[in-house]
Amino acid sequence: MDGRTHAQMIVSTLHALVVGTFCLYILWFDKAVNVDPVWGEPLTVQLSIAITTGYLFSDLLLILHYWRDIGDCFFIMHHLSAVYAYYYVLTMGVLPYFANFRQLAELSTPFVNQRWFLEAIGYPKNSWLYVATGVAMAVAFFMVRIAVLPPYYMSMLGTIRSPVFDTLGLGPKISWLAASICLDIMNIIWMSKIARGCYKVMFVTRRAAKKCLLNGKEN
């Protein structure tokens, strides 16, 4: 793992910790946003979204500049979808509750980065630390990106059926729906890959390592 990738991972983790803290604070204590999910006082959410938007742009530039090493079309789609939706939050202050809810996903990033770090330095895949990190990553990713989908879309459906939805312009409506669907399709795809990898490390790799150990003892 070169210094550039290492620095990118550190920045990603720091961003996730800062934004994750904002997200939980707003979710637990910001009554204005939670009471009015469409037009609630958006200042704190906008600050959090501004930090994320800055990070996404910087990450996009890094990905494009070092495309041969770290290029990934999924990450480009993810970043552009998020920026497209966040534009209306920053400029119009709309949908602060839902924007903050999307930020919950960042709480899984430190776990993903830790797993990436262990893989990059060639840590043994059958070690307890590698397995534990993989399980923690899978659980965290599922909890903040997949398990939250039913309540998120129930809240979205409730808002669409309410009169306040008509107060949104066409642009915010389209960006909210399109970005949500696009991001969640990618999250489901990533979750399936993580689940398969977690299963492989927990059972297949460890079973093979145990078999090799037994064969070694017999010889």
N, C-alpha and C positions, 0 to 999 in steps of 0.2 A: 504494500500500500504506500503510494508516494505521499509527499507532504501536502500536495494540493488536495487530494482526496481526504486526507486526515483533517485538514483545516475546514473543508466543506462539511464534514461530519460533525465537527465541534460546533460550528456555527449553527447547523441544523438542530443539534441537541439544545443549545442555549436558546434558540428561538422557540423551540417547543416548550421548554420549561417556563419561559416568560409568558408566552401566549396562553399556555395551559393554566397558569396561575390566574391570569386575567379572566379566562373563560369560567373557571370554577367560582371565582369571586362574583362575577356577574350573574351566574346561574343561581347562586345561593343568596345573594344579598341585594341585587339591583331590582327593586320592586317595580320601578317604572318600566323597565324592559320586559319583565315577566308578565306584568298585568296587560300591557299593550304591545303584543309581539310585532305589530306592523309599524306603528308610529311612536313607540315608547322612546323616552329620552336616550338618544343613541351615542352620546359623547364618549362614554367609556368603551363601548363596543367599537366605535370608529377609531379610537386610539389603538385598540388591539388589532383591528383589521388593517390599519395603516402599517403597523409593524410587520404583519404577515405579508402585505402587498410588497413592501420594500424587500423582504426576504425572498419572495417568489421571483421578483424581477432580477435580483442579484443571482439567484440560483439558475434562472433561465439563461442569463448571460454566460455563466460558467459552463452550463451544459452545451450551449451552442459553440462556445469558443473551444472547448475540449471534447467535441463531439465524438471523435474517434475513440477516446478513452472511456467516457462516461455518458455518451449519448443514449437517450431512451425516449422513443416516441410517446410512451405512456406518461412519462413525467412532463413532457411538453404539453400534452392534452390536459393533464391534471392542473398544471399551473395556469394555463390560459383560461380554463373553465372557471377556476377560482377567482382569478383577476377580473374576468368578465362580470361575475356576480357581485364581487366586492366593489366594483366601480359605482354601482348605484347606492350601496350602503354609505360609501364615503362622500358622494356628491349630493345625495338626496336624503340620507338618513333613514332610509326605508328598511323594513324587515330586520331590525337589530337583533331580535330574539333568535330568529332562524340563522342569521349570520354567526351569532355567538355559538349556537348549537353545532354548526358545522366545524367550529374551531375545536370542539371536543376531540376530533380526530387527531390533533397534534399530540395528545397525551400518549399515543402509542409510539411516537417517533423515537424517544430515547431508547426504548426496548429494541426497535428495529435497528437503530444505529449500533447498539451494543452487540447485537448478533452479527451485523455486518463487520464490525471491528474484529471479532473473534475469527470469523471466516477469512478475513483479509490477512491476518497474521499467521494463518495456518494452524489454528488451535485444533487439537484432536477432536474429531466429530463424535467419538464415543465417550468423551469425558463427561463427568457429571455437570460441570459448569456450562459446557456447550449445550447439553440437553436441557438443563434448567433455563438457560437464556432463551432457547428456542420455544420452550413451553410458555415462558413469561411473555414473549413477543406475541405468540399466537393468541393467548388469553387477552392481553391488552388490546391487540388489534381487533379481536372479535367484540370486546366489550364497548369500545368507543367508536367503532366504524360500522359494525354490523348489527349488534343487539339494539342500538339506538334507532335503527331505521323505522320500526313500527311506530314508536311514539312520535318520531319526527314527521312521518307522512300522515299520521292521524291529525297532528296539529296543523299541517299544511292543508289537509282536506277540510278541516274545520274552518280555517281562514278563508279558503276559496269559496266556501258556502256562505260566508258572512258578508254583510253589506260593505264592510271596510275594504274588501278585496277590490271593489269597484273604484276605490280612491287611488289605487296604484295605476301608474301609467302602463302602456303596453310594453315598454322596454324592461322595467323591473319585473313584470309578470313573466315575460319570456325568459329573461336571464335566470330568474329564480327556479323556474321549472326545468329549463334545459340544463343548467349547471348542476342542479341537484341530481337529476337522472344520470347525467354523464359521470359525475364524481362517484356516485354509488355503484354504477356498473363496474367502474375500475376497481373500487374497493372490494366488490364481490369477487372479481377475477383475482386480485392480489390475495384475498383471504383463502381462496381455493388453493393457490400456489403455496401459501404459508402452511396450510393444513396438511397438504401432501408432503411438504418438506419436513414438517414436525413429526408426522407419522413415520417417515423414512428414518429420521434420526433416532426416534424413540424405540423403534422396533426392528427395522431391517438392519441398520448399521450396527446397533448394539448386539443383535442376534449373531451377525457375522463375526463381530469381534469376539464374542463369547465362544463361538465355534472354533475360531482360530486359536484361542487360548487353550481350549480343551484338546485340540489336535496337537498343540505344542507339548502339552503335558504327556500325551500318549506316546509321542515320539521320544 
